[in-house]
């Protein structure tokens, strides 16, 4: 990409952010002085707003969260935003208008979503962050997977791969990141960068973000890197499974989609990627178990709705029992009570004992007719 085009895209992206921030602040200021709509007395309403349904895993997030909240007697107002900040802003406002007492939010833009939290708080509604931390803005409580550990697991597996397949930890590594500015992408990437810094033989040849977590953009990035380095890229570490699928598509074109030739790591354990593991195309993925994440977020939301005056820190601490972790997480604006769920490295050797044993996928789904 030439410099003039890059500058144009950068300026266009900044302009969009300024417009969205301005609109967010305008809506917040306008609604701040409007009387809060009274919540309906006949039951609890919980908003659940995801940034996208693009990845396979989000069908599970929706189903598990909804089932658990409804089992606890709540009505769920669900929507997803197609990775659009403006769409999410409208959906969030609609949930407030419909009487949501608590909103569980996975923000499209983690750096701008503080305006949504302020808007909700002005109407007496608490916001629980889901999966992606709102940064540099207020947030009442957070339920998330251990994003930093995802990158650590991926990169530690990469070091072992170099030892086993190259005889030394030395080679070219590309870090394929998700949405620019996304706090989850940054946390996962930091876990990778720490490992690279500790191994002087590893050369980071690219650290590139991808708008909308797009597999197509990831494939384009991987193709360009393969051309630039004459097919000499040794490892691609990707912030999610969709990005890894894009990389593998590019490697396939060069007959390099072979886990012994090129290391590829993903995260989310999408079915396609687990099939790539057993086919020998992808080296590792990371399973971020959705059920404990979704169930815990639903349970906390209902608890807050039932006991609005109860300390949020005490709610988070109580929810962190039974193998989960509690932390007060600094998001750059405040310390947020945070419930953290574990993550697991998946290889072709432990697919049966993890994903199949947990009934996430069946043997037939993963292996097809090659069982």
C-alpha positions as CSV (number, residue, x, y, z in Angstrom):
1,X,0.0,0.0,0.0
2,X,1.5,3.4,-0.9
3,X,1.8,6.1,1.7
4,X,-0.9,8.4,0.3
5,X,-3.4,5.6,0.4
6,X,-2.3,4.7,3.9
7,X,-2.6,8.3,5.1
8,X,-6.1,8.6,3.5
9,X,-7.3,5.4,5.3
10,X,-5.8,6.6,8.6
11,X,-7.4,10.0,8.4
12,X,-10.8,8.4,7.3
13,X,-10.6,6.1,10.3
14,X,-9.9,8.9,12.7
15,X,-12.7,11.0,11.3
16,X,-15.1,8.2,11.8
17,X,-14.1,7.8,15.4
18,X,-14.5,11.6,16.0
19,X,-18.0,11.5,14.5
20,X,-19.0,8.5,16.6
21,X,-17.5,10.0,19.8
22,X,-19.3,13.3,19.1
23,X,-22.6,11.5,18.5
24,X,-22.2,9.4,21.7
25,X,-21.5,12.5,23.8
26,X,-24.5,14.4,22.2
27,X,-26.8,11.5,23.0
28,X,-25.5,11.1,26.5
29,X,-25.9,14.8,27.2
30,X,-29.4,14.9,25.7
31,X,-30.6,11.8,27.6
32,X,-29.0,12.8,30.8
33,X,-31.7,15.3,31.4
34,X,-34.6,13.1,30.4
35,X,-36.4,11.3,33.2
36,X,-35.6,7.6,33.4
37,X,-38.3,5.3,32.0
38,X,-39.8,3.3,34.9
39,X,-38.9,-0.4,34.8
40,X,-41.8,-2.8,34.3
41,X,-42.7,-4.4,37.5
42,X,-43.7,-7.8,36.1
43,X,-40.2,-9.1,35.8
44,X,-36.5,-8.6,35.3
45,X,-35.2,-7.5,31.9
46,X,-31.5,-8.0,31.0
47,X,-29.9,-6.6,27.9
48,X,-27.3,-8.7,26.1
49,X,-25.5,-6.9,23.3
50,X,-22.7,-8.6,21.3
51,X,-20.5,-6.8,18.9
52,X,-21.0,-9.4,16.1
53,X,-22.4,-12.8,15.2
54,X,-19.6,-13.2,12.6
55,X,-17.7,-15.9,14.5
56,X,-19.1,-19.3,15.1
57,X,-18.7,-19.1,18.8
58,X,-21.2,-16.3,19.3
59,X,-24.1,-18.6,18.6
60,X,-23.1,-20.4,21.7
61,X,-22.7,-17.2,23.7
62,X,-26.2,-16.1,22.8
63,X,-27.8,-19.5,23.5
64,X,-26.0,-20.2,26.8
65,X,-26.5,-16.7,28.2
66,X,-30.2,-16.6,27.2
67,X,-30.9,-20.1,28.6
68,X,-29.2,-19.3,32.0
69,X,-30.9,-15.9,32.4
70,X,-34.3,-17.3,31.5
71,X,-33.8,-20.1,34.0
72,X,-33.3,-17.5,36.7
73,X,-36.5,-15.8,35.7
74,X,-35.2,-12.9,33.5
75,X,-36.3,-11.8,30.1
76,X,-33.4,-11.3,27.7
77,X,-33.3,-8.4,25.2
78,X,-30.6,-9.6,22.7
79,X,-29.0,-7.9,19.7
80,X,-25.7,-7.9,17.8
81,X,-24.0,-5.0,16.1
82,X,-22.2,-6.3,13.0
83,X,-19.0,-4.7,14.3
84,X,-20.5,-1.2,13.8
85,X,-20.1,1.4,16.6
86,X,-23.0,3.4,15.3
87,X,-25.3,0.4,15.1
88,X,-24.3,-0.6,18.7
89,X,-25.1,2.9,19.9
90,X,-28.6,2.7,18.6
91,X,-29.2,-0.8,19.9
92,X,-27.9,0.1,23.4
93,X,-30.3,3.1,23.5
94,X,-33.2,0.9,22.4
95,X,-32.5,-1.6,25.2
96,X,-32.6,1.3,27.7
97,X,-35.9,2.5,26.2
98,X,-37.3,-1.0,26.5
99,X,-36.6,-1.1,30.2
100,X,-33.4,-3.1,30.6
101,X,-32.4,-3.1,34.2
102,X,-28.8,-4.3,33.5
103,X,-27.0,-4.5,30.2
104,X,-24.3,-7.0,29.4
105,X,-22.2,-5.4,26.8
106,X,-19.4,-6.7,24.4
107,X,-18.3,-3.4,23.0
108,X,-17.4,-3.0,19.3
109,X,-15.0,-0.2,20.1
110,X,-13.5,-0.7,23.6
111,X,-12.1,2.8,23.6
112,X,-15.4,4.6,23.0
113,X,-17.8,2.4,24.8
114,X,-17.4,4.4,28.0
115,X,-20.0,6.8,26.6
116,X,-22.5,4.0,26.5
117,X,-21.8,3.2,30.2
118,X,-22.3,6.8,31.2
119,X,-25.6,6.9,29.3
120,X,-26.8,3.8,31.1
121,X,-25.6,5.0,34.5
122,X,-27.4,8.3,34.1
123,X,-30.7,6.3,33.8
124,X,-29.8,4.1,36.8
125,X,-28.8,1.1,34.7
126,X,-25.6,-0.9,35.5
127,X,-23.4,-2.2,32.7
128,X,-21.4,-5.5,32.8
129,X,-18.6,-5.7,30.3
130,X,-18.6,-9.1,28.5
131,X,-15.4,-10.6,27.0
132,X,-13.9,-7.2,25.9
133,X,-12.9,-4.6,28.5
134,X,-14.1,-1.0,28.1
135,X,-10.9,1.0,28.5
136,X,-10.4,4.6,29.7
137,X,-14.0,4.9,30.7
138,X,-16.4,3.8,33.5
139,X,-17.6,0.2,33.8
140,X,-19.6,-1.3,36.6
141,X,-18.3,-4.9,36.4
142,X,-16.5,-7.2,34.0
143,X,-16.8,-10.9,33.1
144,X,-14.0,-12.0,30.7
145,X,-11.7,-14.8,29.7
146,X,-8.0,-14.6,30.5
147,X,-7.0,-12.9,27.3
148,X,-3.4,-12.4,28.2
149,X,-3.1,-16.1,28.9
150,X,-4.4,-16.8,25.4
151,X,-1.4,-15.1,23.9
152,X,0.9,-16.7,26.4
153,X,-0.3,-20.2,25.6
154,X,-0.1,-19.6,21.8
155,X,3.4,-18.3,22.0
156,X,4.7,-20.9,24.4
157,X,3.4,-23.6,22.0
158,X,5.2,-21.8,19.2
159,X,8.5,-21.9,21.1
160,X,8.1,-25.7,21.5
161,X,7.2,-26.0,17.8
162,X,10.5,-24.3,16.8
163,X,12.4,-26.6,19.1
164,X,10.8,-29.7,17.7
165,X,10.7,-28.7,14.0
166,X,13.7,-26.4,13.6
167,X,16.0,-27.6,16.3
168,X,16.3,-24.1,17.7
169,X,14.1,-21.2,18.6
170,X,14.8,-19.0,15.6
171,X,12.6,-17.7,12.8
172,X,10.2,-15.1,11.4
173,X,6.9,-14.6,13.2
174,X,3.8,-12.6,12.2
175,X,1.3,-11.4,14.8
176,X,-2.2,-11.2,13.2
177,X,-4.3,-9.0,15.4
178,X,-8.0,-8.3,15.5
179,X,-9.9,-5.0,15.6
180,X,-7.6,-1.9,15.9
181,X,-7.7,-0.7,19.5
182,X,-9.7,-3.6,20.8
183,X,-8.6,-4.3,24.4
184,X,-8.9,-8.1,24.0
185,X,-6.7,-8.0,20.9
186,X,-4.2,-6.0,22.8
187,X,-4.1,-8.3,25.8
188,X,-3.7,-11.4,23.7
189,X,-1.0,-9.8,21.6
190,X,0.9,-8.7,24.7
191,X,1.1,-12.3,25.9
192,X,2.7,-13.1,22.5
193,X,5.0,-10.1,22.5
194,X,6.4,-11.0,25.9
195,X,7.4,-14.4,24.7
196,X,9.0,-13.1,21.6
197,X,11.0,-10.6,23.6
198,X,12.3,-13.4,25.8
199,X,13.6,-15.3,22.7
200,X,16.2,-13.3,20.8
201,X,16.2,-15.7,17.8
202,X,12.5,-14.8,17.0
203,X,12.1,-12.0,14.5
204,X,8.7,-10.2,14.6
205,X,8.2,-9.3,10.9
206,X,4.7,-8.0,11.2
207,X,2.2,-6.9,13.9
208,X,-1.0,-6.0,12.0
209,X,-4.5,-5.2,13.1
210,X,-7.6,-6.2,11.0
211,X,-10.8,-4.2,10.9
212,X,-13.9,-6.3,11.9
213,X,-11.6,-9.3,12.7
214,X,-11.9,-10.1,9.0
215,X,-10.7,-13.5,7.8
216,X,-10.5,-12.1,4.3
217,X,-8.2,-9.3,5.4
218,X,-6.1,-11.7,7.3
219,X,-5.7,-13.9,4.2
220,X,-4.6,-10.8,2.2
221,X,-2.1,-9.9,4.9
222,X,-0.7,-13.4,5.0
223,X,-0.4,-13.5,1.2
224,X,1.5,-10.2,1.2
225,X,3.9,-11.4,3.9
226,X,4.6,-14.7,2.0
227,X,5.4,-12.7,-1.1
228,X,7.6,-10.2,0.8
229,X,9.5,-13.0,2.6
230,X,9.6,-15.5,-0.3
231,X,7.4,-18.0,1.6
232,X,9.9,-17.8,4.4
233,X,7.5,-16.9,7.3
234,X,7.8,-19.6,10.0
235,X,4.9,-18.7,12.3
236,X,1.6,-16.8,12.3
237,X,-0.1,-16.2,15.7
238,X,-3.7,-15.0,15.3
239,X,-6.0,-13.3,17.9
240,X,-8.9,-15.5,16.9
241,X,-9.8,-18.6,14.9
242,X,-11.3,-16.6,12.0
243,X,-8.1,-14.8,11.4
244,X,-6.2,-18.1,11.6
245,X,-8.6,-19.5,8.9
246,X,-7.7,-16.6,6.7
247,X,-4.0,-17.3,7.2
248,X,-4.5,-21.0,6.3
249,X,-6.4,-20.1,3.2
250,X,-3.3,-18.1,2.0
251,X,-0.9,-20.9,3.0
252,X,-3.1,-23.4,1.1
253,X,-2.5,-21.4,-2.1
254,X,1.3,-21.9,-1.6
255,X,1.0,-25.5,-0.5
256,X,2.3,-24.5,2.9
257,X,-0.8,-25.3,5.0
258,X,1.1,-27.9,7.0
259,X,1.7,-27.6,10.7
260,X,5.2,-29.1,10.2
261,X,6.1,-26.4,7.7
262,X,4.4,-23.3,9.2
263,X,3.1,-22.8,12.8
264,X,-0.4,-21.3,12.9
265,X,-2.2,-20.5,16.2
266,X,-5.8,-19.4,16.6
267,X,-8.2,-18.8,19.5
268,X,-11.9,-19.5,20.0
269,X,-11.8,-23.2,18.8
270,X,-14.1,-22.8,15.9
271,X,-15.1,-26.1,14.3
272,X,-13.3,-25.3,11.1
273,X,-10.0,-24.7,13.0
274,X,-10.3,-27.8,15.1
275,X,-10.8,-29.7,11.8
276,X,-7.6,-28.0,10.6
277,X,-5.8,-29.3,13.7
278,X,-6.7,-32.9,13.1
279,X,-5.9,-32.5,9.4
280,X,-2.4,-31.2,10.3
281,X,-2.9,-27.8,8.8
282,X,-3.0,-25.8,12.0
283,X,-0.7,-26.3,15.0
284,X,-2.8,-25.1,18.0
285,X,-5.9,-23.2,18.9
286,X,-7.1,-21.9,22.3
287,X,-10.5,-23.0,23.7
288,X,-12.1,-20.2,25.6
289,X,-15.0,-22.1,27.2
290,X,-18.2,-20.1,26.5
291,X,-20.5,-21.8,29.0
292,X,-18.9,-20.5,32.2
293,X,-18.4,-17.1,30.7
294,X,-22.0,-16.7,29.5
295,X,-23.6,-18.4,32.5
296,X,-21.6,-16.3,35.0
297,X,-22.5,-13.0,33.1
298,X,-26.2,-14.0,33.2
299,X,-26.1,-14.9,36.9
300,X,-24.3,-11.6,37.8
301,X,-26.7,-9.5,35.7
302,X,-29.8,-11.1,37.4
303,X,-28.2,-10.7,40.9
304,X,-27.5,-7.0,40.2
305,X,-31.1,-6.5,39.0
306,X,-32.5,-8.2,42.1
307,X,-30.2,-6.4,44.5
308,X,-29.3,-3.0,42.9
309,X,-27.9,-1.6,46.2
310,X,-25.5,-4.6,46.8
311,X,-21.8,-3.9,46.4
312,X,-20.6,-4.8,42.9
313,X,-17.2,-5.9,44.3
314,X,-18.9,-8.4,46.6
315,X,-21.1,-9.7,43.8
316,X,-18.0,-10.3,41.7
317,X,-16.1,-11.9,44.5
318,X,-19.0,-14.3,45.3
319,X,-19.3,-15.1,41.5
320,X,-15.6,-16.0,41.3
321,X,-15.9,-19.0,43.5
322,X,-15.7,-22.6,42.0
323,X,-12.5,-22.3,40.0
324,X,-12.9,-18.8,38.6
325,X,-10.6,-15.9,39.4
326,X,-11.4,-12.4,40.9
327,X,-9.4,-9.3,40.2
328,X,-9.8,-5.5,40.4
329,X,-8.7,-4.6,36.9
330,X,-7.4,-1.1,36.1
331,X,-8.9,-0.1,32.7
332,X,-7.2,3.2,32.6
333,X,-10.1,5.1,34.2
334,X,-11.1,3.0,37.2
335,X,-10.6,-0.3,38.9
336,X,-13.3,-2.7,37.7
337,X,-14.4,-5.7,39.7
338,X,-13.6,-8.6,37.3
339,X,-14.5,-12.3,37.1
340,X,-12.0,-14.2,34.9
341,X,-12.7,-17.6,33.3
342,X,-9.9,-20.0,32.3
343,X,-8.6,-20.9,28.8
344,X,-7.2,-24.1,27.4
345,X,-4.6,-24.9,24.7
346,X,-5.9,-27.3,22.1
347,X,-3.7,-29.5,19.9
348,X,-4.6,-32.5,17.8
349,X,-3.5,-34.7,20.7
350,X,-6.0,-33.4,23.3
351,X,-9.0,-32.7,21.1
352,X,-10.8,-35.9,22.3
353,X,-10.1,-35.2,26.0
354,X,-11.2,-31.6,25.9
355,X,-13.7,-30.5,23.2
356,X,-15.2,-33.9,22.6
357,X,-15.2,-34.9,26.2
358,X,-17.0,-31.6,27.0
359,X,-19.5,-32.3,24.2
360,X,-18.6,-29.1,22.4
361,X,-18.2,-31.0,19.2
362,X,-18.8,-34.7,18.3
363,X,-16.2,-37.0,16.8
364,X,-18.2,-37.0,13.6
365,X,-18.1,-33.2,13.4
366,X,-14.3,-33.1,13.9
367,X,-13.1,-36.2,12.1
368,X,-15.8,-36.8,9.6
369,X,-15.4,-40.2,8.1
370,X,-11.7,-40.4,9.2
371,X,-12.3,-41.5,12.8
